[in-house]
Amino acid sequence: MNNALNFSGGPGALPAPVLRQARDAIAALPETGLSVLGMSHRSDWFRAVLDEAERNLRELLGIPDTHHVLFLQGGGSLQFAMVPMNFLRGSGRCAEYIVSGHWSAKAPPEARPEGETRIVWDGRADGCRRLPRPDELRLSPDAAYLHYVSNETVEGLEFSTVPGLPGVPLVCDMSSNLLAAPAAIGRYDLIYAHAQKNLGPSGVTVVIVSDEFSRRAPESLPAILDYRAHIAARSIYNTPPVFAIYVLMLVTRWLRDEIGGLEAMAAMNRAKAEAVHGALDANPGFYRVHAEPASRSAMNVAFRLPDTATEARLLDAARRDGFHGLEGHRSIGGLRVSLYNAVTLEAASALAAWLTEFGGRHG
């Protein structure tokens, strides 16, 4: 297998330099001589890792001082429940949700036990092939918050604009495109993003929450589910995922020092997506991209072939030629190319050329 040709939807590829550093750190960290897997989360070394990871994220994303950065566990699934526990419970208000795909559809059911919820737009009736236009959203100025997923990995949909109303707290699941491009962090009251897509290995979830929003949580919460407890403990309320956070720190160094920041990363990601989409669009009778053009993602490209037998042949041929992770999500089937940060432009271009050749032979 070739790590450079890994197009898996998740866990996704990691940058080659980061993989090499992580491999060496498992044997022995240069700073301590001990394996990273045996380092105490109470050590000065790990405090320095946490501090650098936060500094790098703040620098890359322009996170304002009004927002805290937390390193938690439980993935997006825990955040589906933790957000309404903190900000819907006892508020007397309604939480609003945009359902644009597989993952955003999982959030409202977790909120309903905490209070009233309302789906303000639901793309499932049309197969989740596009995102809502601003005039299609009927938003309340009194909502507890508006929640949406910025990039739907299953269907290959990505928001190009930020929805919402002034004065209504905005909550966003950015699990699959945080660090893929610059983001207007100050427009959000809470962002969460779990690994492994662009951040590091699975096990860590980054939460960026405004100080003012965090203070709205009720006092009845268990401490482990209260953002304020994690803020006070500086992400060490309980034993954190040391290895995952260490690798996240390495990824942020790579983005800062080797890529040159998120503007450069965004340009590379656009070029990768254009290469793959271009190959598919050039043969529309054979390749059918799931998302409508205006809603297409730079991170994930979901598509179908004329029949499932041909899809199976493509997957077999791709594996033989060294391309991995092209299976579509189990919920919709088909095929999917994921172009997370660690996938190089060279790899995306090689896959695009291969898809063109395969379509020419079988289309």
Secondary structure, 3 states (H helix, E strand, C coil): CCHHHECCCCCCCCCHHHHHHHHHHHHCCCCCCCCHHHCCCCCHHHHHHHHHHHHHHHHHHCCCCCEEEEEECCHHHHHHHHHHHHHCCCCCCCEEEEECCCCHHHHHHHHHHHCCEEEEEECHHHCCCCCCCHHHCCCCCCCCEEEEECEECCCCEECCCCCCCCCCCEEEECCCCCCCCCCCHHHCCEEEEECCCCCCCCCCEEEEEEHHHHCCCCCCCCHHHCHHHHHHCCCCCCCCCHHHHHHHHHHHHHHHHHHCCHHHHHHHHHHHHHHHHHHHHCCCCCCEECCCHHHECCCEEEEECCCHHHHHHHHHHHHHCCCECCECCCCCCCEEEECCCCCCHHHHHHHHHHHHHHHHHHC
